[in-house]
C-alpha cells in the first residue's frame, strides 16, 4: 500500500477510511448487515456510482464483506467483517469528537461568531472558545 518507509501511520489509515463517504458507510454498517438499497436510502446525497465505488474499495481493503445471494434479482448484503471491527474504536472516537466540535461551533455561533464553510473556517479564530 505505502512505499515510503517514513510515511505517517495515520496516512495509511486515511487511505482506507478517508474520503467523503467511507466513514458514513462504516457508521451505517456498524451494527448490522445492510443491503445496497438500504445504504443508498440511508445516505442522502451519495450517488449509486459513488456508493458502489466506496463499497468496492472498502471490500478490497478488507474492511467489509459482501455476500451475494443467488436469486433473481440478485441480493447483495454488506457488513463490517472481523478485521473491520478493529476500526470501531476509531469511529466511536471520531463520532465523540464530532459531537464536541458541533457543540463548540454552536456555542461560537451563539456568541455571534459565524463559520465560513459549514463547520470549518472560523472568521475570528482568536475568539474561539476552548
Phi, psi and omega per residue, in radians:
X1 nan -1.054 3.138
X2 -1.861 2.293 -3.108
X3 -1.583 -0.517 -3.070
X4 -1.355 2.393 3.136
X5 -1.239 -0.526 -3.039
X6 -1.737 0.404 -3.132
X7 -1.292 2.636 3.121
X8 -1.265 2.265 3.121
X9 -1.021 -0.532 3.097
X10 -1.119 -0.539 3.103
X11 -1.117 -0.649 3.097
X12 -1.111 -0.789 3.116
X13 -1.057 -0.777 3.140
X14 -1.120 -0.535 3.072
X15 -1.073 -0.585 -3.104
X16 -1.480 -0.802 -3.017
X17 -1.913 0.014 -3.102
X18 -1.296 2.954 -3.123
X19 1.855 2.996 -3.040
X20 -1.230 -0.558 -2.925
X21 -1.971 -0.361 -2.995
X22 -1.090 -0.753 3.120
X23 -1.138 -0.641 3.115
X24 -1.147 -0.753 3.095
X25 -1.067 -0.839 3.139
X26 -1.080 -0.645 3.115
X27 -1.091 -0.740 -3.132
X28 -1.226 -0.448 3.130
X29 -1.613 0.000 -2.978
X30 -1.012 -0.602 -3.040
X31 -2.025 -0.219 -3.037
X32 -2.722 2.845 3.059
X33 -1.340 2.431 3.124
X34 -2.352 2.563 3.037
X35 -1.436 2.800 3.136
X36 -0.940 -0.815 -3.090
X37 -1.107 -0.590 3.097
X38 -1.157 -0.764 3.115
X39 -1.084 -0.799 -3.124
X40 -1.038 -0.751 -3.130
X41 -1.189 -0.612 -3.061
X42 -1.514 -0.127 -3.123
X43 -2.096 1.504 -3.129
X44 -1.073 2.434 3.060
X45 1.650 -0.290 3.135
X46 -1.494 2.393 3.098
X47 -1.468 2.809 3.107
X48 -1.053 -0.736 3.141
X49 -1.086 -0.785 -3.130
X50 -1.169 -0.720 3.105
X51 -1.062 -0.782 3.107
X52 -1.029 -0.813 -3.124
X53 -1.083 -0.822 -3.100
X54 -1.147 -0.707 3.097
X55 -1.108 -0.725 3.110
X56 -1.089 -0.740 3.131
X57 -1.141 -0.753 3.114
X58 -1.115 -0.653 3.094
X59 -1.189 -0.768 3.130
X60 -1.064 -0.645 3.140
X61 -1.394 -0.012 3.040
X62 1.390 0.399 -3.074
X63 -1.711 -0.574 3.112
X64 -2.182 2.837 3.064
X65 -2.058 2.601 3.100
X66 -2.109 2.289 3.097
X67 -2.094 2.192 -3.135
X68 -1.868 2.226 3.105
X69 -1.707 2.269 -3.104
X70 -1.343 1.438 3.098
X71 -2.538 2.973 3.133
X72 -2.070 2.151 -0.150
X73 -1.204 2.747 -3.113
X74 -1.085 2.437 3.083
X75 -1.875 2.227 -3.128
X76 -2.145 2.277 3.116
X77 -2.112 2.551 3.133
X78 -2.113 2.539 3.098
X79 -2.660 2.751 3.016
X80 -1.331 2.269 3.132
X81 -1.526 -3.118 -3.071
X82 -1.014 -0.783 3.121
X83 -1.141 -0.685 3.136
X84 -1.095 -0.506 3.126
X85 -1.141 -0.326 3.086
X86 -1.166 -0.256 3.083
X87 -1.459 -0.222 -3.053
X88 -1.021 -0.724 3.076
X89 -1.061 -0.622 3.105
X90 -1.146 -0.801 -3.139
X91 -1.100 -0.738 3.104
X92 -1.070 -0.795 3.130
X93 -1.068 -0.724 3.139
X94 -1.161 -0.658 3.094
X95 -1.144 -0.761 3.113
X96 -1.075 -0.752 3.118
X97 -1.102 -0.725 3.127
X98 -1.070 -0.690 3.102
X99 -1.114 -0.786 3.127
X100 -1.100 -0.750 -3.122
X101 -1.131 -0.722 3.124
X102 -1.069 -0.753 3.105
X103 -1.090 -0.696 3.126
X104 -1.090 -0.789 3.138
X105 -1.108 -0.753 3.112
X106 -1.076 -0.691 3.105
X107 -1.129 -0.714 3.109
X108 -1.097 -0.744 -3.129
X109 -1.143 -0.577 3.085
X110 -1.162 -0.424 3.109
X111 -1.632 0.197 3.078
X112 1.444 0.188 3.113
X113 -1.705 2.037 -3.064
X114 -1.730 2.795 3.116
X115 -1.678 2.493 3.135
X116 -1.332 -0.808 -3.098
X117 -2.310 1.684 3.086
X118 1.021 -2.053 -3.125
X119 -1.760 0.281 -3.129
X120 -2.227 2.858 2.996
X121 1.346 1.102 3.132
X122 -1.066 2.398 3.056
X123 -1.273 -0.592 -3.087
X124 -2.215 1.249 -3.078
X125 -1.068 -0.417 3.132
X126 -1.191 -0.303 -3.138
X127 -1.752 0.152 -3.092
X128 -1.072 2.471 3.109
X129 -1.638 2.111 3.140
X130 -1.937 nan nan
